[in-house]
Amino acid sequence: MNFAKGMSRRSVLTAGAVAGASVFVPTRFAIGNTAKVKVGFLLPYSGTYAALGEAITNGFKMALAEQGGKLGGREIQFIAVDDESNPAKGPENTNKLVTGENVDFVVGPVHSGVALGMVKVVRESGTITIIANAGAGAATGPLCAPNVFRTSFTNWQDAYPMGKVAVDRGLKNVVTMTWKYAAGEEAVGGFEANLIKSGGKVVKQILVPFPQEEFQAHLTEIASLKPDGVFVFFAGSGALKFVKDYAAAGLKSIPLMGSGFLTDGVLKDQGAAAEGVLTTLHYADALDTVENRSFRAAYKRAFAKEADVYAVQGYDSAQLLMDGMSAVKGDTGAKDALIAAMEKTVIKSPRGTFTLSKAHNPVQDIYLRQVKNGQEVVLGVAEKALADPATGCKL
């Protein structure tokens, strides 16, 4: 994809504006630098995922505030569009920001279906975009583009390390289970690939229609199969109910594993049912580092609530953008140089320092966590500096 190095639309001067040779005509950058940088948020601000959209927004703004509240020395105008977590409206809502508001940057979304619609629009417009949550592999795989970055994770990335963890723990014969939708199938696929590679076997893969939360028949089947362990991908209310139903079905003797979203955000409500659950994720609230302790304390002071993985992802999205804009001294028209600077960024995140792969995915540590005494405890790093394979990306 080629990016124009000439004047931006906002800074074009018509010939009629020049009265004579003595009139001073500022350069593109001089004009553009007096305008506010427009940052568009494409996030859920209503419905099931509203809290996630709020956390990403909060984390993003907090990172900027810590560095003086500017991007490359320029004031910022935030424009938010509620994406309603509706994939059908993904292109339309993206266009509200890209075409309607002529934003310089797009940040979001949470829902993978929305992300795929968003990416199709920004690939054409060239608008620099940071995926702050959605884990859809295709967005940085077959649909990858020079102007599309991700600061979160891929569904494959968070699940893949658990395959080897399972075998190392003697859990070689495993049942997998998820909703039948892209995020679940990508996560389970990652786990299964590493499980088999490490010498394990998939006893059975169970796919549940999304967003069904009636699990009893499947739990009865799992009991009859008597596997060494069970790996699942569920999130939100589905994760809450599955963990409680799993315990109620008397299956606690069979180790339960999953991507970190199985317990994140719902652990308190899962209560004793979650005890012993193993998960892998690119972040853990309990990470004992200076960066994480400082981040969590600042977030709680600012918003009177605890930070979570979504707040971290928003925070790091801002860090990536600040580094890029600093390198070009606020010149959003220098798109090639801006992208090049973002590609080289080393982000000192609350999750741990990470870089970006050629496909613009985070190359990051994935942590092994376990619920002990009602708390998510970090057991260690399940895999260091893991990058998504980004199959199909031709950057």
C-alpha positions as a LaTeX table, in Angstrom:
\begin{tabular}{lrrr}
\hline
Residue & $x$ (\AA) & $y$ (\AA) & $z$ (\AA) \\
\hline
Met1 & 0.00 & 0.00 & 0.00 \\
Asn2 & 1.39 & 3.40 & $-0.97$ \\
Phe3 & 0.94 & 6.39 & 1.28 \\
Ala4 & 0.90 & 9.91 & $-0.07$ \\
Lys5 & 3.81 & 12.04 & 1.01 \\
Gly6 & 2.30 & 15.27 & $-0.24$ \\
Met7 & $-0.19$ & 17.59 & 1.36 \\
Ser8 & $-2.88$ & 16.19 & 3.61 \\
Arg9 & $-6.47$ & 17.04 & 2.77 \\
Arg10 & $-6.70$ & 19.26 & 5.82 \\
Ser11 & $-3.76$ & 21.38 & 4.78 \\
Val12 & $-4.32$ & 21.86 & 1.04 \\
Leu13 & $-4.33$ & 25.51 & 0.00 \\
Thr14 & $-6.23$ & 26.48 & $-3.09$ \\
Ala15 & $-4.62$ & 28.82 & $-5.57$ \\
Gly16 & $-7.27$ & 31.38 & $-4.81$ \\
Ala17 & $-6.04$ & 31.65 & $-1.26$ \\
Val18 & $-2.75$ & 33.12 & $-2.44$ \\
Ala19 & $-3.21$ & 36.82 & $-3.16$ \\
Gly20 & 0.32 & 37.45 & $-4.33$ \\
Ala21 & 3.95 & 36.51 & $-4.10$ \\
Ser22 & 4.38 & 38.46 & $-0.89$ \\
Val23 & 1.81 & 36.36 & 0.97 \\
Phe24 & 3.39 & 33.88 & 3.38 \\
Val25 & 2.27 & 30.31 & 2.66 \\
Pro26 & 2.98 & 27.94 & 5.54 \\
Thr27 & 4.19 & 24.45 & 4.79 \\
Arg28 & 1.88 & 21.48 & 5.12 \\
Phe29 & 3.44 & 20.57 & 8.45 \\
Ala30 & 3.26 & 24.09 & 9.86 \\
Ile31 & $-0.44$ & 24.23 & 9.09 \\
Gly32 & $-1.17$ & 20.70 & 10.23 \\
Asn33 & 0.78 & 21.15 & 13.41 \\
Thr34 & $-1.59$ & 23.88 & 14.59 \\
Ala35 & $-4.60$ & 21.59 & 14.27 \\
Lys36 & $-5.63$ & 19.04 & 16.87 \\
Val37 & $-4.83$ & 15.40 & 16.21 \\
Lys38 & $-8.07$ & 13.47 & 15.78 \\
Val39 & $-8.14$ & 10.10 & 17.54 \\
Gly40 & $-11.23$ & 8.02 & 16.84 \\
Phe41 & $-12.38$ & 5.33 & 19.28 \\
Leu42 & $-14.39$ & 2.50 & 17.73 \\
Leu43 & $-15.41$ & 0.71 & 20.90 \\
Pro44 & $-18.49$ & $-0.69$ & 22.68 \\
Tyr45 & $-19.98$ & 1.90 & 25.01 \\
Ser46 & $-23.29$ & 0.09 & 25.52 \\
Gly47 & $-24.36$ & $-3.51$ & 25.94 \\
Thr48 & $-22.42$ & $-6.54$ & 27.19 \\
Tyr49 & $-18.96$ & $-5.21$ & 26.42 \\
Ala50 & $-19.45$ & $-1.61$ & 27.55 \\
Ala51 & $-17.12$ & $-2.03$ & 30.54 \\
Leu52 & $-14.38$ & $-3.26$ & 28.21 \\
Gly53 & $-14.71$ & $-0.24$ & 25.94 \\
Glu54 & $-14.59$ & 2.05 & 28.95 \\
Ala55 & $-11.45$ & 0.36 & 30.32 \\
Ile56 & $-9.62$ & 0.64 & 26.99 \\
Thr57 & $-10.58$ & 4.31 & 26.72 \\
Asn58 & $-9.51$ & 5.00 & 30.30 \\
Gly59 & $-6.15$ & 3.27 & 29.85 \\
Phe60 & $-5.47$ & 5.14 & 26.62 \\
Lys61 & $-6.24$ & 8.56 & 28.08 \\
Met62 & $-4.28$ & 7.83 & 31.25 \\
Ala63 & $-1.12$ & 7.04 & 29.28 \\
Leu64 & $-1.45$ & 10.31 & 27.39 \\
Ala65 & $-2.12$ & 12.30 & 30.56 \\
Glu66 & 1.05 & 10.91 & 32.13 \\
Gln67 & 3.05 & 12.37 & 29.22 \\
Gly68 & 1.44 & 15.81 & 29.10 \\
Gly69 & $-1.74$ & 15.01 & 27.20 \\
Lys70 & $-0.38$ & 15.59 & 23.69 \\
Leu71 & 0.69 & 13.57 & 20.65 \\
Gly72 & 3.93 & 14.76 & 19.11 \\
Gly73 & 3.40 & 18.15 & 20.76 \\
Arg74 & $-0.12$ & 18.58 & 19.39 \\
Glu75 & $-3.43$ & 18.85 & 21.21 \\
Ile76 & $-5.84$ & 15.93 & 20.81 \\
Gln77 & $-9.50$ & 15.71 & 19.89 \\
Phe78 & $-11.16$ & 12.42 & 20.84 \\
Ile79 & $-14.12$ & 11.20 & 18.80 \\
Ala80 & $-15.94$ & 8.10 & 20.07 \\
Val81 & $-18.34$ & 5.89 & 18.15 \\
Asp82 & $-20.27$ & 3.15 & 19.95 \\
Asp83 & $-19.72$ & 0.11 & 17.76 \\
Glu84 & $-22.49$ & $-1.73$ & 19.67 \\
Ser85 & $-20.42$ & $-4.93$ & 19.24 \\
Asn86 & $-22.35$ & $-5.35$ & 16.00 \\
Pro87 & $-20.27$ & $-6.82$ & 13.13 \\
Ala88 & $-22.94$ & $-5.85$ & 10.59 \\
Lys89 & $-22.34$ & $-2.19$ & 11.46 \\
Gly90 & $-18.53$ & $-2.48$ & 11.52 \\
Pro91 & $-17.84$ & $-0.87$ & 8.11 \\
Glu92 & $-20.52$ & 1.80 & 8.57 \\
Asn93 & $-19.28$ & 2.82 & 12.03 \\
Thr94 & $-15.67$ & 2.84 & 10.85 \\
Asn95 & $-16.63$ & 5.14 & 7.99 \\
Lys96 & $-18.22$ & 7.54 & 10.48 \\
Leu97 & $-14.73$ & 8.10 & 11.85 \\
Val98 & $-12.62$ & 7.74 & 8.70 \\
Thr99 & $-14.80$ & 9.59 & 6.20 \\
Gly100 & $-17.26$ & 11.50 & 8.36 \\
Glu101 & $-14.79$ & 12.83 & 10.93 \\
Asn102 & $-11.56$ & 12.47 & 8.92 \\
Val103 & $-9.72$ & 11.11 & 11.97 \\
Asp104 & $-5.96$ & 10.69 & 11.93 \\
Phe105 & $-6.07$ & 7.44 & 13.92 \\
Val106 & $-8.58$ & 4.72 & 14.79 \\
Val107 & $-8.36$ & 2.74 & 18.05 \\
Gly108 & $-10.49$ & $-0.35$ & 18.71 \\
Pro109 & $-12.55$ & $-2.53$ & 18.71 \\
Val110 & $-13.35$ & $-5.29$ & 21.24 \\
His111 & $-15.41$ & $-7.66$ & 19.05 \\
Ser112 & $-13.52$ & $-9.67$ & 16.41 \\
Gly113 & $-16.41$ & $-9.45$ & 13.95 \\
Val114 & $-16.36$ & $-5.66$ & 14.19 \\
Ala115 & $-12.59$ & $-5.70$ & 13.70 \\
Leu116 & $-12.81$ & $-7.58$ & 10.41 \\
Gly117 & $-15.28$ & $-5.02$ & 9.04 \\
Met118 & $-13.14$ & $-2.16$ & 10.36 \\
Val119 & $-9.94$ & $-3.48$ & 8.78 \\
Lys120 & $-11.53$ & $-3.74$ & 5.35 \\
Val121 & $-12.31$ & 0.00 & 5.51 \\
Val122 & $-9.00$ & 1.26 & 6.91 \\
Arg123 & $-6.96$ & $-0.86$ & 4.49 \\
Glu124 & $-8.49$ & 1.22 & 1.72 \\
Ser125 & $-8.28$ & 4.60 & 3.45 \\
Gly126 & $-4.75$ & 4.09 & 4.82 \\
Thr127 & $-5.83$ & 5.41 & 8.24 \\
Ile128 & $-3.39$ & 4.23 & 10.90 \\
Thr129 & $-5.32$ & 1.86 & 13.12 \\
Ile130 & $-4.52$ & 0.13 & 16.41 \\
Ile131 & $-6.50$ & $-2.97$ & 17.35 \\
Ala132 & $-6.78$ & $-2.60$ & 21.10 \\
Asn133 & $-8.52$ & $-5.88$ & 21.86 \\
Ala134 & $-10.11$ & $-8.01$ & 19.13 \\
Gly135 & $-8.16$ & $-11.25$ & 18.75 \\
Ala136 & $-9.24$ & $-12.24$ & 15.21 \\
Gly137 & $-6.22$ & $-13.72$ & 13.49 \\
Ala138 & $-7.33$ & $-12.63$ & 10.01 \\
Ala139 & $-6.99$ & $-8.94$ & 10.90 \\
Thr140 & $-3.21$ & $-9.31$ & 10.98 \\
Gly141 & $-3.15$ & $-12.42$ & 8.79 \\
Pro142 & $-4.75$ & $-12.41$ & 5.33 \\
Leu143 & $-6.11$ & $-8.88$ & 5.92 \\
Cys144 & $-2.86$ & $-7.42$ & 7.27 \\
Ala145 & $-1.84$ & $-3.96$ & 6.06 \\
Pro146 & 1.04 & $-1.54$ & 6.72 \\
Asn147 & $-1.27$ & 0.83 & 8.58 \\
Val148 & $-2.90$ & $-1.80$ & 10.87 \\
Phe149 & $-1.31$ & $-2.58$ & 14.24 \\
Arg150 & $-2.37$ & $-4.73$ & 17.20 \\
Thr151 & $-1.47$ & $-4.10$ & 20.85 \\
Ser152 & $-3.56$ & $-6.87$ & 22.39 \\
Phe153 & $-3.30$ & $-10.54$ & 21.43 \\
Thr154 & $-4.55$ & $-13.08$ & 18.93 \\
Asn155 & $-6.92$ & $-15.84$ & 19.98 \\
Trp156 & $-4.29$ & $-18.37$ & 18.89 \\
Gln157 & $-1.50$ & $-16.67$ & 20.86 \\
Asp158 & $-3.08$ & $-16.82$ & 24.31 \\
Ala159 & $-4.13$ & $-20.48$ & 23.96 \\
Tyr160 & $-1.18$ & $-22.05$ & 22.16 \\
Pro161 & 1.24 & $-22.31$ & 25.15 \\
Met162 & $-1.27$ & $-24.29$ & 27.21 \\
Gly163 & $-0.90$ & $-27.28$ & 24.86 \\
Lys164 & 2.65 & $-27.95$ & 26.05 \\
Val165 & 1.77 & $-27.05$ & 29.64 \\
Ala166 & $-0.92$ & $-29.75$ & 29.58 \\
Val167 & 1.45 & $-32.46$ & 28.33 \\
Asp168 & 4.18 & $-31.39$ & 30.76 \\
Arg169 & 1.65 & $-31.88$ & 33.56 \\
Gly170 & 0.74 & $-35.35$ & 32.33 \\
Leu171 & $-2.59$ & $-34.23$ & 30.82 \\
Lys172 & $-2.12$ & $-35.93$ & 27.45 \\
Asn173 & $-5.68$ & $-36.93$ & 26.57 \\
Val174 & $-7.78$ & $-33.79$ & 26.51 \\
Val175 & $-11.35$ & $-32.82$ & 25.60 \\
Thr176 & $-11.68$ & $-29.34$ & 24.09 \\
Met177 & $-14.84$ & $-27.25$ & 24.11 \\
Thr178 & $-15.90$ & $-23.80$ & 22.95 \\
Trp179 & $-18.66$ & $-21.82$ & 21.33 \\
Lys180 & $-18.75$ & $-22.35$ & 17.58 \\
Tyr181 & $-17.47$ & $-18.96$ & 16.48 \\
Ala182 & $-14.17$ & $-17.56$ & 15.23 \\
Ala183 & $-12.58$ & $-16.60$ & 18.56 \\
Gly184 & $-13.31$ & $-19.96$ & 20.16 \\
Glu185 & $-12.25$ & $-22.02$ & 17.19 \\
Glu186 & $-8.99$ & $-20.07$ & 16.79 \\
Ala187 & $-8.17$ & $-20.47$ & 20.49 \\
Val188 & $-8.99$ & $-24.16$ & 20.61 \\
Gly189 & $-7.08$ & $-24.65$ & 17.35 \\
Gly190 & $-3.97$ & $-23.08$ & 18.88 \\
Phe191 & $-4.18$ & $-25.24$ & 21.99 \\
Glu192 & $-4.78$ & $-28.42$ & 20.01 \\
Ala193 & $-1.86$ & $-27.77$ & 17.65 \\
Asn194 & 0.61 & $-27.46$ & 20.52 \\
Leu195 & $-0.95$ & $-30.34$ & 22.46 \\
Ile196 & $-0.46$ & $-32.69$ & 19.50 \\
Lys197 & 2.99 & $-31.28$ & 18.72 \\
Ser198 & 3.99 & $-31.97$ & 22.34 \\
Gly199 & 2.75 & $-35.57$ & 22.24 \\
Gly200 & $-0.82$ & $-35.21$ & 23.44 \\
Lys201 & $-4.15$ & $-36.22$ & 21.89 \\
Val202 & $-7.54$ & $-34.56$ & 21.45 \\
Val203 & $-10.11$ & $-37.01$ & 22.77 \\
Lys204 & $-12.99$ & $-34.95$ & 21.39 \\
Gln205 & $-13.69$ & $-31.38$ & 20.30 \\
Ile206 & $-17.10$ & $-30.11$ & 21.43 \\
Leu207 & $-18.58$ & $-27.05$ & 19.70 \\
Val208 & $-21.55$ & $-25.29$ & 21.30 \\
Pro209 & $-23.79$ & $-22.90$ & 19.31 \\
Phe210 & $-22.98$ & $-19.29$ & 20.22 \\
Pro211 & $-24.06$ & $-17.85$ & 22.66 \\
Gln212 & $-25.75$ & $-20.90$ & 24.21 \\
Glu213 & $-25.02$ & $-21.40$ & 27.90 \\
Glu214 & $-26.69$ & $-24.76$ & 28.44 \\
Phe215 & $-23.75$ & $-27.07$ & 29.10 \\
Gln216 & $-25.19$ & $-29.99$ & 31.08 \\
Ala217 & $-25.38$ & $-32.56$ & 28.28 \\
His218 & $-21.80$ & $-31.81$ & 27.27 \\
Leu219 & $-20.58$ & $-32.09$ & 30.85 \\
Thr220 & $-22.22$ & $-35.51$ & 31.12 \\
Glu221 & $-20.39$ & $-36.54$ & 27.95 \\
Ile222 & $-17.07$ & $-35.28$ & 29.31 \\
Ala223 & $-17.58$ & $-37.35$ & 32.46 \\
Ser224 & $-18.15$ & $-40.47$ & 30.34 \\
Leu225 & $-15.01$ & $-39.82$ & 28.23 \\
Lys226 & $-12.81$ & $-39.63$ & 31.35 \\
Pro227 & $-10.09$ & $-37.41$ & 29.84 \\
Asp228 & $-6.90$ & $-36.35$ & 31.63 \\
Gly229 & $-7.96$ & $-32.72$ & 31.29 \\
Val230 & $-10.38$ & $-30.30$ & 29.65 \\
Phe231 & $-9.48$ & $-27.12$ & 27.73 \\
Val232 & $-12.18$ & $-24.55$ & 26.96 \\
Phe233 & $-12.60$ & $-21.09$ & 25.52 \\
Phe234 & $-15.45$ & $-19.11$ & 27.04 \\
Ala235 & $-15.69$ & $-15.50$ & 28.18 \\
Gly236 & $-18.06$ & $-13.26$ & 30.12 \\
Ser237 & $-21.30$ & $-14.79$ & 31.35 \\
Gly238 & $-20.57$ & $-18.01$ & 29.46 \\
Ala239 & $-17.28$ & $-18.42$ & 31.32 \\
Leu240 & $-18.97$ & $-17.69$ & 34.64 \\
Lys241 & $-21.65$ & $-20.30$ & 34.08 \\
Phe242 & $-19.39$ & $-22.96$ & 32.58 \\
Val243 & $-16.95$ & $-22.95$ & 35.52 \\
Lys244 & $-19.79$ & $-23.14$ & 38.03 \\
Asp245 & $-21.59$ & $-25.90$ & 36.08 \\
Tyr246 & $-18.32$ & $-27.84$ & 35.70 \\
Ala247 & $-17.84$ & $-27.92$ & 39.46 \\
Ala248 & $-21.51$ & $-28.68$ & 40.13 \\
Ala249 & $-21.29$ & $-31.66$ & 37.76 \\
Gly250 & $-18.61$ & $-33.20$ & 39.97 \\
Leu251 & $-15.81$ & $-32.78$ & 37.42 \\
Lys252 & $-13.32$ & $-30.94$ & 39.64 \\
Ser253 & $-11.12$ & $-34.04$ & 39.69 \\
Ile254 & $-10.44$ & $-33.45$ & 35.97 \\
Pro255 & $-8.12$ & $-30.41$ & 35.60 \\
Leu256 & $-9.79$ & $-27.51$ & 33.79 \\
Met257 & $-7.71$ & $-25.27$ & 31.51 \\
Gly258 & $-8.49$ & $-22.31$ & 29.27 \\
Ser259 & $-7.45$ & $-18.98$ & 27.83 \\
Gly260 & $-7.29$ & $-16.34$ & 30.54 \\
Phe261 & $-10.72$ & $-14.96$ & 29.65 \\
Leu262 & $-12.18$ & $-18.03$ & 31.36 \\
Thr263 & $-11.59$ & $-16.32$ & 34.71 \\
Asp264 & $-10.74$ & $-12.67$ & 33.94 \\
Gly265 & $-13.55$ & $-10.36$ & 35.01 \\
Val266 & $-15.68$ & $-13.18$ & 36.46 \\
Leu267 & $-13.39$ & $-14.83$ & 39.01 \\
Lys268 & $-15.05$ & $-13.25$ & 42.03 \\
Asp269 & $-18.48$ & $-14.48$ & 40.95 \\
Gln270 & $-17.17$ & $-17.95$ & 40.11 \\
Gly271 & $-16.11$ & $-18.36$ & 43.74 \\
Ala272 & $-14.90$ & $-21.76$ & 44.93 \\
Ala273 & $-15.88$ & $-23.35$ & 41.61 \\
Ala274 & $-12.83$ & $-21.72$ & 39.98 \\
Glu275 & $-10.33$ & $-23.09$ & 42.48 \\
Gly276 & $-7.44$ & $-24.79$ & 40.65 \\
Val277 & $-8.37$ & $-23.57$ & 37.15 \\
Leu278 & $-5.29$ & $-23.09$ & 34.93 \\
Thr279 & $-5.19$ & $-20.34$ & 32.30 \\
Thr280 & $-2.71$ & $-18.70$ & 29.95 \\
Leu281 & $-2.85$ & $-15.02$ & 29.07 \\
His282 & $-0.58$ & $-12.13$ & 28.05 \\
Tyr283 & $-1.30$ & $-10.35$ & 31.35 \\
Ala284 & $-2.10$ & $-11.05$ & 34.97 \\
Asp285 & $-3.34$ & $-8.58$ & 37.57 \\
Ala286 & $-0.86$ & $-10.06$ & 40.06 \\
Leu287 & 2.30 & $-9.53$ & 37.96 \\
Asp288 & 4.86 & $-8.35$ & 40.49 \\
Thr289 & 6.78 & $-5.74$ & 38.51 \\
Val290 & 7.46 & $-2.06$ & 39.09 \\
Glu291 & 5.59 & $-1.14$ & 35.88 \\
Asn292 & 2.49 & $-3.15$ & 36.79 \\
Arg293 & 2.32 & $-2.00$ & 40.40 \\
Ser294 & 2.71 & 1.62 & 39.33 \\
Phe295 & 0.13 & 1.28 & 36.56 \\
Arg296 & $-2.48$ & $-0.37$ & 38.77 \\
Ala297 & $-2.05$ & 2.21 & 41.55 \\
Ala298 & $-2.35$ & 5.12 & 39.10 \\
Tyr299 & $-5.40$ & 3.61 & 37.42 \\
Lys300 & $-7.16$ & 3.10 & 40.73 \\
Arg301 & $-6.44$ & 6.69 & 41.77 \\
Ala302 & $-7.73$ & 8.03 & 38.47 \\
Phe303 & $-10.87$ & 5.92 & 38.05 \\
Ala304 & $-11.64$ & 4.51 & 41.51 \\
Lys305 & $-11.62$ & 0.96 & 40.20 \\
Glu306 & $-9.13$ & $-1.82$ & 39.57 \\
Ala307 & $-7.34$ & $-2.03$ & 36.24 \\
Asp308 & $-7.72$ & $-5.10$ & 34.05 \\
Val309 & $-6.23$ & $-6.53$ & 30.87 \\
Tyr310 & $-8.40$ & $-4.22$ & 28.75 \\
Ala311 & $-7.10$ & $-1.12$ & 30.51 \\
Val312 & $-3.55$ & $-2.37$ & 29.90 \\
Gln313 & $-4.27$ & $-2.77$ & 26.19 \\
Gly314 & $-5.65$ & 0.77 & 25.96 \\
Tyr315 & $-2.62$ & 2.09 & 27.85 \\
Asp316 & $-0.22$ & 0.35 & 25.48 \\
Ser317 & $-2.12$ & 1.51 & 22.39 \\
Ala318 & $-1.44$ & 5.07 & 23.50 \\
Gln319 & 2.21 & 4.26 & 24.16 \\
Leu320 & 2.61 & 2.95 & 20.61 \\
Leu321 & 0.98 & 6.05 & 19.15 \\
Met322 & 2.99 & 8.43 & 21.35 \\
Asp323 & 6.27 & 6.83 & 20.28 \\
Gly324 & 5.36 & 7.09 & 16.61 \\
Met325 & 4.16 & 10.68 & 16.82 \\
Ser326 & 7.21 & 11.72 & 18.81 \\
Ala327 & 9.48 & 10.31 & 16.11 \\
Val328 & 7.81 & 12.44 & 13.39 \\
Lys329 & 7.39 & 15.46 & 15.67 \\
Gly330 & 3.61 & 15.41 & 15.29 \\
Asp331 & 3.53 & 15.35 & 11.49 \\
Thr332 & 0.62 & 13.02 & 10.71 \\
Gly333 & 1.27 & 13.61 & 7.01 \\
Ala334 & 4.61 & 11.77 & 7.27 \\
Lys335 & 2.74 & 8.48 & 7.24 \\
Asp336 & 5.54 & 6.24 & 5.98 \\
Ala337 & 7.95 & 7.54 & 8.63 \\
Leu338 & 5.25 & 7.30 & 11.30 \\
Ile339 & 4.52 & 3.68 & 10.46 \\
Ala340 & 8.24 & 2.84 & 10.37 \\
Ala341 & 8.69 & 4.38 & 13.83 \\
Met342 & 5.72 & 2.45 & 15.25 \\
Glu343 & 7.09 & $-0.80$ & 13.83 \\
Lys344 & 10.34 & $-0.32$ & 15.78 \\
Thr345 & 8.71 & 0.63 & 19.08 \\
Val346 & 9.68 & $-1.23$ & 22.24 \\
Ile347 & 6.79 & $-0.90$ & 24.67 \\
Lys348 & 7.44 & $-1.06$ & 28.41 \\
Ser349 & 4.05 & $-2.35$ & 29.37 \\
Pro350 & 2.47 & $-3.37$ & 32.67 \\
Arg351 & 2.30 & $-6.83$ & 31.05 \\
Gly352 & 6.08 & $-6.82$ & 30.43 \\
Thr353 & 8.20 & $-5.32$ & 27.65 \\
Phe354 & 7.12 & $-6.30$ & 24.13 \\
Thr355 & 7.88 & $-5.53$ & 20.51 \\
Leu356 & 5.94 & $-5.96$ & 17.28 \\
Ser357 & 6.29 & $-8.69$ & 14.66 \\
Lys358 & 6.54 & $-8.07$ & 10.93 \\
Ala359 & 2.74 & $-8.49$ & 10.79 \\
His360 & 2.37 & $-5.85$ & 13.56 \\
Asn361 & 1.31 & $-8.32$ & 16.28 \\
Pro362 & 2.74 & $-8.14$ & 19.82 \\
Val363 & 5.73 & $-10.42$ & 20.44 \\
Gln364 & 5.04 & $-11.00$ & 24.10 \\
Asp365 & 5.32 & $-13.35$ & 27.06 \\
Ile366 & 2.31 & $-15.53$ & 27.82 \\
Tyr367 & 1.81 & $-16.23$ & 31.52 \\
Leu368 & 0.61 & $-19.39$ & 33.24 \\
Arg369 & $-1.88$ & $-18.54$ & 35.99 \\
Gln370 & $-3.84$ & $-20.62$ & 38.47 \\
Val371 & $-6.68$ & $-19.81$ & 40.84 \\
Lys372 & $-5.56$ & $-20.39$ & 44.42 \\
Asn373 & $-7.63$ & $-19.40$ & 47.43 \\
Gly374 & $-9.83$ & $-17.27$ & 45.20 \\
Gln375 & $-6.89$ & $-15.34$ & 43.72 \\
Glu376 & $-5.27$ & $-15.50$ & 40.27 \\
Val377 & $-1.67$ & $-16.51$ & 41.00 \\
Val378 & 1.10 & $-16.24$ & 38.40 \\
Leu379 & 2.95 & $-19.56$ & 38.22 \\
Gly380 & 5.45 & $-18.33$ & 35.65 \\
Val381 & 5.92 & $-17.70$ & 31.93 \\
Ala382 & 4.30 & $-20.39$ & 29.79 \\
Glu383 & 6.11 & $-19.16$ & 26.69 \\
Lys384 & 8.47 & $-16.24$ & 26.20 \\
Ala385 & 8.31 & $-13.74$ & 23.35 \\
Leu386 & 5.59 & $-15.58$ & 21.46 \\
Ala387 & 4.48 & $-14.20$ & 18.10 \\
Asp388 & 1.38 & $-15.20$ & 16.18 \\
Pro389 & 2.35 & $-16.95$ & 12.89 \\
Ala390 & 0.14 & $-14.45$ & 11.00 \\
Thr391 & $-0.60$ & $-17.02$ & 8.31 \\
Gly392 & $-1.57$ & $-15.34$ & 5.06 \\
Cys393 & 0.02 & $-11.95$ & 5.81 \\
Lys394 & 2.05 & $-10.63$ & 2.88 \\
Leu395 & 3.53 & $-7.43$ & 4.27 \\
\hline
\end{tabular}
